[in-house]
Amino acid sequence: MLAETNVGAIILIALAVVSLAVFAGTLVLRQRTRGKRVEIPRALRPGPSDLALETPLLHRLQGWGVVLVAFFVVWFPVGWLVEPSRNLTQEEDLRAMAIARGAQAVLPFSEENQLGVGCVRCHGPELKGGIIPFTNPATGHPGYAYPKNLTTICAGNNDPQHVAIASVDDIYQVVEQGRPDAGMPSWSIRFAGALDDQQITDLIDYLISINRKTVPFDQNKCINPDLATTATPAAAVSVAPSGGK
């Protein structure tokens, strides 16, 4: 083992001596090379030409310009083609949210349902009409009012006890201004009511969604443009003493 150890040590020493010799030789050769030529400080050496500096940058900018032009050439037509369907989807989503708020509005107000207005109290739990005690303000005689069936309101109703619905505008008018002579208060803030325009729109959107299912299209004055006519003012319709909403 001692012999092997001495041999290993000798080999390491030899390798170290060779490495030092190579390093020293490299330094000597480098110094001799430097001595044969004039050393110019780096700051005084000639720099690259303008062409060498500008050409790569110019090519890079031109390349990115071509890429961006190609992107917009593809993007604008695609965006133009997709935009109508995207707008339609957004409109449908907004209408769905409005209908959901309207569905809450017809229910009574509660801690869980703070959007509730309580249409079901007069128009019945399924909005198919009801009966409520009512005193006619014109005669002072007690009687009953028969709130309208809201699930078929878009079919129109020429019953003299109700406002004839000729279009969606009629529904807006009745909800906004109310029918005090038939026991229905006004609901719009503009007529001393409690609801703003958005809340009334949500409510009517919900009623129209119900009527889509209950009233055939050929009889539905809310969605069939061929049936919709000029709105009929509520005040111009005769009302029986026990008329409803």
Buried (B, 14 or more C-beta within 10 A) or exposed (E): EEEEEEEEEEEEEEEEEEEEEEEEEEEEEEEEEEEEEEEEEEEEEEEEEEEEEEEEEEEEEEEEEEEEEEEEEEEEEEEEEEEEEEEEEEEEEEBEEBBBBBBBBBBEEEEEBEBBBBBBBBBBEEBBBBEBEBEBEEEEEEBBBBBBBBBBBBBBBEBEBBBBBBBBBBBBBBBBBBBEBBBBEBBBBEEEBEBEEEBBBBBBBBBBBBBBEBBEEEEBBBBBEEBBEEBBEBEEBEBBBBBBB
